[in-house]
Amino acid sequence: MGPKQNVACEWFETVWNKHDSRAIHRLATPDMVSHGPDGSHRSPADFETFHRALVAAIPDMHVDVRHCAEGRDMVAVQWVARGTHTGVADGKCAEGWDDYDAAELMRQLGAAV
């Protein structure tokens, strides 16, 4: 398989861009573990719940896969997601979670890292 022709890229296109939560169980093994940036772990069923909530909060989300690198039994994907968050209560933010590459931000700003 070449770049953007593997299961990881199909995951981003089908699960995220087509908002197809049923594809999670088709593309993942039953014992798949999804590791979150906060150290959390999700089973396919847990990931489906997370997916539905995120798509409901960001209905126009689109993921652009920039690069795929394949090894023997691993695929690394660099991706960028864009969308509009609609999850507010009474016109106010109810909760927020941020995860970003602070070192890259500092590099882009020209700060010493």
C-alpha positions as CSV (number, residue, x, y, z in Angstrom):
1,M,0.0,0.0,0.0
2,G,1.2,3.5,-0.8
3,P,0.7,6.7,1.1
4,K,-3.0,7.5,1.8
5,Q,-3.9,3.9,0.8
6,N,-3.7,2.3,4.2
7,V,-6.1,1.6,7.0
8,A,-4.9,4.6,9.0
9,C,-5.7,7.0,6.2
10,E,-9.0,5.3,5.5
11,W,-9.8,5.8,9.2
12,F,-9.4,9.5,8.9
13,E,-11.4,9.8,5.7
14,T,-14.2,7.5,6.7
15,V,-14.5,7.9,10.5
16,W,-13.7,11.6,10.7
17,N,-14.4,13.2,7.3
18,K,-17.5,11.1,6.5
19,H,-18.6,11.1,10.2
20,D,-19.2,7.3,10.0
21,S,-19.0,6.0,13.5
22,R,-20.0,2.5,12.3
23,A,-16.6,2.3,10.5
24,I,-14.8,2.3,13.8
25,H,-15.8,-1.3,14.4
26,R,-15.0,-2.2,10.8
27,L,-11.6,-0.7,10.8
28,A,-10.5,-1.5,14.3
29,T,-9.8,-4.9,16.0
30,P,-12.2,-5.7,18.8
31,D,-9.4,-5.2,21.3
32,M,-8.0,-2.0,19.8
33,V,-6.8,0.6,22.4
34,S,-6.9,4.3,21.4
35,H,-4.5,6.3,23.5
36,G,-5.5,9.9,24.2
37,P,-3.0,12.8,24.7
38,D,-4.1,12.9,28.4
39,G,-3.1,9.3,29.0
40,S,-6.6,8.0,28.6
41,H,-7.4,4.7,26.9
42,R,-10.5,4.0,24.8
43,S,-11.9,0.7,23.5
44,P,-13.7,0.7,20.1
45,A,-17.0,1.2,21.9
46,D,-15.5,4.1,24.0
47,F,-14.0,5.6,20.9
48,E,-17.4,5.5,19.2
49,T,-18.9,7.4,22.1
50,F,-16.1,10.0,22.0
51,H,-16.4,10.3,18.2
52,R,-20.2,10.9,18.3
53,A,-19.7,13.6,21.0
54,L,-16.9,15.3,19.1
55,V,-18.8,15.3,15.7
56,A,-21.8,16.7,17.5
57,A,-19.7,19.5,19.0
58,I,-17.8,20.2,15.7
59,P,-20.2,19.2,12.9
60,D,-18.1,20.7,10.1
61,M,-14.8,19.1,11.2
62,H,-12.6,18.0,8.4
63,V,-9.2,16.2,8.7
64,D,-6.5,16.7,6.1
65,V,-3.9,13.9,6.1
66,R,-0.6,15.6,5.4
67,H,1.8,12.6,5.5
68,C,1.8,8.9,6.1
69,A,4.8,6.8,7.0
70,E,4.6,3.1,7.1
71,G,6.8,0.6,8.8
72,R,6.5,-3.2,9.3
73,D,3.4,-3.1,11.6
74,M,2.9,0.6,12.2
75,V,1.7,3.7,10.4
76,A,2.4,7.2,11.5
77,V,0.1,9.9,10.3
78,Q,0.5,13.7,10.4
79,W,-2.9,15.4,10.2
80,V,-4.6,18.7,10.6
81,A,-8.2,19.1,11.7
82,R,-10.3,22.1,11.2
83,G,-13.9,22.9,12.2
84,T,-16.2,25.1,14.2
85,H,-17.0,24.2,17.8
86,T,-20.7,24.6,18.5
87,G,-20.7,23.1,22.0
88,V,-21.8,26.1,24.1
89,A,-24.4,26.5,26.8
90,D,-26.5,29.6,26.9
91,G,-24.0,31.4,24.6
92,K,-21.1,30.6,26.9
93,C,-18.3,28.0,26.9
94,A,-19.1,25.2,29.4
95,E,-15.7,23.4,29.2
96,G,-12.5,23.4,27.2
97,W,-9.6,21.1,26.6
98,D,-6.5,22.1,24.7
99,D,-3.6,20.0,23.5
100,Y,-1.1,21.4,21.2
101,D,2.6,21.3,20.3
102,A,3.9,24.2,22.5
103,A,7.5,23.7,21.2
104,E,6.5,24.1,17.6
105,L,4.4,27.1,18.5
106,M,7.5,28.7,20.1
107,R,9.6,27.8,17.1
108,Q,7.1,29.4,14.8
109,L,7.1,32.5,16.9
110,G,10.9,32.7,16.8
111,A,11.4,32.0,20.5
112,A,14.3,30.0,21.8
113,V,13.2,26.4,22.7
